[in-house]
Amino acid sequence: MSNATQSQTTINERGTMERVILSTVTTVPCCVFVFINGTMLFSLRSKPVFRETSRYILLYNLLFADTVQLVHGQVLYILAACRIMLTYPVCGVLTMIANLTNEISPLTLVVMSLERYVAVCYPLRHATIITIRNTGVAITVVWAFSSLNVLTRVLLLLNFPFEELQSLQMKDFCSDIAMLIGPLSDHYNKAYTYFLFVSASVVITSSYIGVMVAARSASTDKASARKARHTLLLHLLQLVLSLLSTVHNPLLTAIAKVLNKIGLVRIQIAVYVCVVIFPRCLSALIYGIRDQTIRPILMYHLCCRLKLSVNPA
């Protein structure tokens, strides 16, 4: 009996140690990326040129949504690692926040792609079409559309007979999948996700084709068209990664059928880092490195305002 108790204690300690290590593996890069995103957000509010340029305003909106998603995902992961079960109302609020910000990213990428398309294909009309006012309207529409989606999900949840449950305490860890209660919520989630990403893919791809066609024109700035083409390709990559982050739970469910628990946990960590954490910092890395206006300001703030060889404008 003593040997059995000691063996069980050893197993529990080993499991606790493994959870601590795995949590550290995800928390450290998450904190680093949150710091980078936060610094990028601060940088985008530090100069008038960023506050008065439409594409930087759109970038701020994208980064804000990605940062909220990054923090939210890590909080849920730590709660799961600590074996903390939430109630349905608390989990519902958390998942609705996640749904709201999760839809902001692809929709903002669509608006940013259209802005690049107008800049290349209609350079003379860009200043009159892409104004600060129109940008604000576009961002308002993006948030309103995402809020409408959240409201629909809430109404579907309210139709579920929670009063028939013995307790509002969840029996599983809080996640988007756990809150798809009933077939109607599941069908709506799939239909909305397919519609959103197919529509966004069509718009970004069409913008890319339009820029390629415009690049062949003798009157088009070749350098500007090439840069816009690369930006649109990166937007398409970001969209694909955002789609992967929405389907990683069903993917893990399928993998769970062929792997043991330990193997599944390790695969889950790798998938979580690659398709949830990394895409949320991609925007900051892309624009922080590629954009000649942002890069010196970002490096200045990342280095805690130490004097650099580059003098920020």
RODO-2510 file (C-alpha; in nm, 4 decimals, decimal comma):
residues 313
     n   res          X          Y          Z
     1     m     0,0000     0,0000     0,0000
     2     s     0,2854     0,2330     0,0872
     3     n     0,4590     0,1607    -0,2436
     4     a     0,1344     0,2219    -0,4338
     5     t     0,0798     0,5525    -0,2535
     6     q     0,4377     0,6598    -0,3198
     7     s     0,4053     0,5641    -0,6869
     8     q     0,0838     0,7639    -0,7209
     9     t     0,2479     1,0630    -0,5528
    10     t     0,5411     1,0412    -0,7939
    11     i     0,3046     1,0290    -1,0905
    12     n     0,1121     1,3315    -0,9608
    13     e     0,4335     1,5267    -0,9050
    14     r     0,5544     1,4361    -1,2518
    15     g     0,2224     1,5466    -1,4012
    16     t     0,2351     1,8741    -1,2103
    17     m     0,5928     1,9374    -1,3214
    18     e     0,5030     1,8652    -1,6833
    19     r     0,2089     2,1071    -1,6683
    20     v     0,4356     2,3757    -1,5228
    21     i     0,6952     2,3228    -1,7962
    22     l     0,4382     2,3213    -2,0750
    23     s     0,2687     2,6312    -1,9336
    24     t     0,6052     2,8048    -1,9239
    25     v     0,6724     2,7071    -2,2853
    26     t     0,3552     2,8869    -2,3942
    27     t     0,3530     3,1732    -2,1420
    28     v     0,7052     3,3004    -2,2146
    29     p     0,6574     3,3534    -2,5911
    30     c     0,3080     3,4881    -2,5244
    31     c     0,4466     3,7509    -2,2852
    32     v     0,7173     3,8420    -2,5360
    33     f     0,4646     3,8859    -2,8153
    34     v     0,2258     4,0812    -2,5933
    35     f     0,5151     4,3142    -2,5090
    36     i     0,5997     4,3563    -2,8794
    37     n     0,2365     4,4141    -2,9740
    38     g     0,1886     4,6559    -2,6846
    39     t     0,4985     4,8477    -2,7859
    40     m     0,3749     4,8571    -3,1442
    41     l     0,0370     4,9895    -3,0307
    42     f     0,2080     5,2579    -2,8239
    43     s     0,4323     5,3473    -3,1182
    44     l     0,1308     5,3879    -3,3459
    45     r    -0,0122     5,6488    -3,1083
    46     s     0,3160     5,8290    -3,0450
    47     k     0,3410     6,0297    -3,3696
    48     p     0,0865     6,2382    -3,5636
    49     v     0,1836     6,0640    -3,8894
    50     f     0,0477     5,7359    -3,7522
    51     r    -0,2693     5,8886    -3,6092
    52     e    -0,3454     6,0722    -3,9346
    53     t    -0,2729     5,7986    -4,1893
    54     s    -0,5472     5,5511    -4,2740
    55     r    -0,3341     5,2383    -4,3130
    56     y    -0,1711     5,2939    -3,9728
    57     i    -0,5119     5,3463    -3,8134
    58     l    -0,6259     5,0164    -3,9662
    59     l    -0,3063     4,8504    -3,8462
    60     y    -0,3748     4,9745    -3,4930
    61     n    -0,7229     4,8200    -3,5071
    62     l    -0,5780     4,4888    -3,6284
    63     l    -0,3060     4,4845    -3,3631
    64     f    -0,5501     4,5693    -3,0861
    65     a    -0,7766     4,2763    -3,1772
    66     d    -0,4794     4,0392    -3,2112
    67     t    -0,3392     4,1432    -2,8728
    68     v    -0,6724     4,0889    -2,6974
    69     q    -0,6965     3,7469    -2,8638
    70     l    -0,3435     3,6606    -2,7559
    71     v    -0,4082     3,7501    -2,3909
    72     h    -0,7469     3,5806    -2,3935
    73     g    -0,6123     3,2557    -2,5384
    74     q    -0,3308     3,2391    -2,2852
    75     v    -0,5683     3,3029    -1,9936
    76     l    -0,7911     3,0149    -2,1055
    77     y    -0,4874     2,7931    -2,1533
    78     i    -0,3572     2,8635    -1,8014
    79     l    -0,7031     2,7973    -1,6559
    80     a    -0,7108     2,4621    -1,8358
    81     a    -0,3559     2,3766    -1,7247
    82     c    -0,4540     2,4519    -1,3642
    83     r    -0,7620     2,2299    -1,3999
    84     i    -0,9955     2,5214    -1,3225
    85     m    -1,3530     2,4680    -1,4399
    86     l    -1,5628     2,7791    -1,4986
    87     t    -1,9380     2,8238    -1,4935
    88     y    -2,1310     2,8578    -1,8187
    89     p    -2,2053     3,2320    -1,7723
    90     v    -1,8385     3,3191    -1,7056
    91     c    -1,7147     3,1039    -1,9916
    92     g    -1,9855     3,2518    -2,2147
    93     v    -1,8625     3,6061    -2,1512
    94     l    -1,5012     3,5057    -2,2210
    95     t    -1,5847     3,3236    -2,5425
    96     m    -1,8001     3,6108    -2,6686
    97     i    -1,5072     3,8488    -2,6194
    98     a    -1,2930     3,6013    -2,8122
    99     n    -1,5502     3,5748    -3,0913
   100     l    -1,5729     3,9533    -3,1179
   101     t    -1,1994     4,0140    -3,1500
   102     n    -1,1410     3,6996    -3,3572
   103     e    -1,3653     3,8291    -3,6367
   104     i    -1,2039     4,1742    -3,6284
   105     s    -0,8736     4,0450    -3,7700
   106     p    -0,9928     3,8998    -4,1054
   107     l    -1,2357     4,1869    -4,1610
   108     t    -0,9643     4,4449    -4,0959
   109     l    -0,7313     4,2578    -4,3327
   110     v    -0,9997     4,2929    -4,5998
   111     v    -1,0210     4,6703    -4,5475
   112     m    -0,6400     4,7008    -4,5462
   113     s    -0,6220     4,5044    -4,8727
   114     l    -0,8791     4,7316    -5,0356
   115     e    -0,6797     5,0344    -4,9180
   116     r    -0,3667     4,8987    -5,0889
   117     y    -0,5685     4,8226    -5,4028
   118     v    -0,6957     5,1802    -5,4208
   119     a    -0,3465     5,3177    -5,3532
   120     v    -0,2011     5,1328    -5,6535
   121     c    -0,4910     5,1230    -5,8991
   122     y    -0,6339     5,4692    -5,8270
   123     p    -0,3400     5,6717    -5,6925
   124     l    -0,4888     6,0081    -5,7922
   125     r    -0,8145     5,9342    -5,6084
   126     h    -0,6569     5,7632    -5,3079
   127     a    -0,6495     6,0780    -5,0951
   128     t    -1,0186     6,1472    -5,1580
   129     i    -1,1388     5,7867    -5,1134
   130     i    -0,9206     5,6740    -4,8232
   131     t    -0,9820     5,9571    -4,5781
   132     i    -0,9665     5,9522    -4,1994
   133     r    -1,3450     5,9802    -4,1875
   134     n    -1,3985     5,6904    -4,4288
   135     t    -1,1455     5,4835    -4,2380
   136     g    -1,3352     5,5477    -3,9148
   137     v    -1,6591     5,4438    -4,0851
   138     a    -1,4952     5,1236    -4,2121
   139     i    -1,3662     5,0352    -3,8645
   140     t    -1,7098     5,1064    -3,7155
   141     v    -1,8703     4,8746    -3,9720
   142     v    -1,6154     4,6031    -3,8911
   143     w    -1,6896     4,6209    -3,5190
   144     a    -2,0654     4,6430    -3,5792
   145     f    -2,0618     4,3355    -3,8042
   146     s    -1,8589     4,1410    -3,5486
   147     s    -2,0892     4,2561    -3,2685
   148     l    -2,3903     4,1363    -3,4675
   149     n    -2,2283     3,7945    -3,4920
   150     v    -2,1729     3,7893    -3,1145
   151     l    -2,5336     3,8961    -3,0526
   152     t    -2,6553     3,6103    -3,2719
   153     r    -2,4431     3,3618    -3,0770
   154     v    -2,5808     3,4961    -2,7484
   155     l    -2,9392     3,4548    -2,8712
   156     l    -2,8639     3,0966    -2,9737
   157     l    -2,7176     3,0270    -2,6290
   158     l    -3,0239     3,1741    -2,4558
   159     n    -3,2401     2,9176    -2,6352
   160     f    -3,0576     2,6358    -2,4584
   161     p    -3,2505     2,5024    -2,1537
   162     f    -2,9896     2,5773    -1,8869
   163     e    -3,2555     2,5352    -1,6171
   164     e    -3,2603     2,1626    -1,6908
   165     l    -2,8947     2,1288    -1,5927
   166     q    -2,8169     2,0160    -1,2394
   167     s    -2,5497     2,2844    -1,2118
   168     l    -2,4110     2,5704    -1,4188
   169     q    -2,0619     2,4411    -1,3410
   170     m    -1,8965     2,3210    -1,6608
   171     k    -1,7704     1,9649    -1,6828
   172     d    -1,5087     2,0567    -1,9403
   173     f    -1,2528     2,3326    -1,9796
   174     c    -1,3754     2,6651    -2,1141
   175     s    -1,3312     2,7026    -2,4897
   176     d    -1,5204     2,8094    -2,8002
   177     i    -1,6032     2,4470    -2,8753
   178     a    -1,7387     2,3873    -2,5235
   179     m    -1,9840     2,6758    -2,5691
   180     l    -2,1274     2,5395    -2,8938
   181     i    -2,4240     2,4014    -2,7040
   182     g    -2,6816     2,2428    -2,9286
   183     p    -2,6699     2,1627    -3,3024
   184     l    -2,8000     2,5063    -3,4060
   185     s    -2,5025     2,6886    -3,2510
   186     d    -2,2620     2,4450    -3,4148
   187     h    -2,4226     2,4843    -3,7586
   188     y    -2,4241     2,8634    -3,7289
   189     n    -2,0591     2,8699    -3,6218
   190     k    -1,9507     2,6611    -3,9209
   191     a    -2,1635     2,8548    -4,1691
   192     y    -2,0429     3,1937    -4,0432
   193     t    -1,6771     3,0852    -4,0386
   194     y    -1,6946     2,9490    -4,3931
   195     f    -1,8749     3,2601    -4,5203
   196     l    -1,6318     3,4989    -4,3497
   197     f    -1,3112     3,3398    -4,4671
   198     v    -1,4306     3,2585    -4,8194
   199     s    -1,5485     3,6181    -4,8631
   200     a    -1,2263     3,7602    -4,7172
   201     s    -1,0158     3,5317    -4,9383
   202     v    -1,2048     3,6404    -5,2500
   203     v    -1,1612     4,0107    -5,1698
   204     i    -0,7892     3,9841    -5,0878
   205     t    -0,7182     3,7621    -5,3900
   206     s    -0,9129     3,9980    -5,6181
   207     s    -0,7164     4,2933    -5,4800
   208     y    -0,3923     4,1060    -5,5485
   209     i    -0,4964     4,0316    -5,9081
   210     g    -0,6004     4,3937    -5,9553
   211     v    -0,2615     4,5153    -5,8328
   212     m    -0,0812     4,2701    -6,0636
   213     v    -0,2806     4,3963    -6,3630
   214     a    -0,2162     4,7577    -6,2662
   215     a     0,1573     4,6867    -6,2275
   216     r     0,1794     4,6154    -6,6006
   217     s     0,0577     4,9630    -6,6832
   218     a     0,3260     5,2117    -6,7856
   219     s     0,1717     5,4809    -6,5656
   220     t     0,1906     5,2742    -6,2470
   221     d     0,4701     5,3165    -5,9948
   222     k     0,6460     4,9788    -6,0232
   223     a     0,8057     4,9935    -5,6775
   224     s     0,4764     5,0841    -5,5119
   225     a     0,2911     4,8086    -5,6986
   226     r     0,5535     4,5494    -5,6049
   227     k     0,5416     4,6489    -5,2392
   228     a     0,1600     4,6410    -5,2394
   229     r     0,1648     4,2963    -5,4026
   230     h     0,3919     4,1611    -5,1312
   231     t     0,1729     4,3199    -4,8626
   232     l    -0,1383     4,1556    -5,0059
   233     l     0,0346     3,8175    -5,0107
   234     l     0,1208     3,8646    -4,6449
   235     h    -0,2427     3,9569    -4,5738
   236     l    -0,3504     3,6332    -4,7419
   237     l    -0,1016     3,4412    -4,5257
   238     q    -0,2380     3,6122    -4,2149
   239     l    -0,5897     3,5176    -4,3204
   240     v    -0,4899     3,1518    -4,3627
   241     l    -0,3268     3,1497    -4,0188
   242     s    -0,6379     3,3091    -3,8675
   243     l    -0,8461     3,0349    -4,0255
   244     l    -0,6160     2,7703    -3,8796
   245     s    -0,6598     2,9237    -3,5340
   246     t    -1,0360     2,8780    -3,5637
   247     v    -1,0147     2,5116    -3,6639
   248     h    -0,7375     2,3956    -3,4320
   249     n    -0,9836     2,2581    -3,1744
   250     p    -1,1561     2,0224    -3,4240
   251     l    -0,8093     1,9264    -3,5482
   252     l    -0,7017     1,8294    -3,1974
   253     t    -1,0240     1,6343    -3,1518
   254     a    -0,9375     1,4287    -3,4591
   255     i    -0,5768     1,3782    -3,3430
   256     a    -0,6995     1,2634    -2,9994
   257     k    -0,8503     0,9549    -3,1606
   258     v    -0,5106     0,8210    -3,2688
   259     l    -0,2721     0,9461    -2,9963
   260     n    -0,2421     0,8801    -2,6233
   261     k    -0,2957     1,1590    -2,3709
   262     i     0,0716     1,2525    -2,3302
   263     g     0,1280     1,2667    -2,7042
   264     l    -0,1874     1,4701    -2,7509
   265     v    -0,0787     1,7287    -2,4922
   266     r     0,2553     1,7764    -2,6661
   267     i     0,0911     1,8084    -3,0066
   268     q    -0,1571     2,0521    -2,8548
   269     i     0,1243     2,2744    -2,7268
   270     a     0,2933     2,2800    -3,0686
   271     v    -0,0336     2,3565    -3,2484
   272     y    -0,1261     2,6247    -2,9950
   273     v     0,2067     2,8056    -3,0352
   274     c     0,2080     2,7799    -3,4161
   275     v    -0,1537     2,8607    -3,5053
   276     v    -0,2755     3,0676    -3,2082
   277     i     0,0180     3,2565    -3,0545
   278     f     0,2379     3,3158    -3,3606
   279     p    -0,0305     3,4581    -3,5960
   280     r    -0,1261     3,7152    -3,3324
   281     c     0,2199     3,8715    -3,3423
   282     l     0,2685     3,8428    -3,7181
   283     s     0,1248     4,1875    -3,7939
   284     a     0,3659     4,3600    -3,5560
   285     l     0,6622     4,1697    -3,6997
   286     i     0,5602     4,2317    -4,0624
   287     y     0,5024     4,6050    -4,0310
   288     g     0,7659     4,6605    -3,7655
   289     i     1,0358     4,5202    -3,9940
   290     r     0,9112     4,6148    -4,3419
   291     d     0,7747     4,9646    -4,2856
   292     q     1,0519     5,2225    -4,2948
   293     t     0,8407     5,4751    -4,1018
   294     i     0,7461     5,2421    -3,8165
   295     r     1,0738     5,0532    -3,7763
   296     p     1,2900     5,3267    -3,6157
   297     i     1,0067     5,4279    -3,3803
   298     l     0,9368     5,0675    -3,2830
   299     m     1,3050     4,9926    -3,2197
   300     y     1,3333     5,3120    -3,0185
   301     h     1,0504     5,2063    -2,7848
   302     l     1,1522     4,8388    -2,7726
   303     c     1,4934     4,9432    -2,6506
   304     c     1,3326     5,1446    -2,3710
   305     r     1,4074     5,4744    -2,5414
   306     l     1,7799     5,4300    -2,5340
   307     k     1,9655     5,6440    -2,7871
   308     l     2,0025     5,4486    -3,1092
   309     s     2,1976     5,5185    -3,4194
   310     v     1,8671     5,5729    -3,5970
   311     n     1,7124     5,9032    -3,5017
   312     p     1,3304     5,8622    -3,4860
   313     a     1,1374     6,1202    -3,6815
***
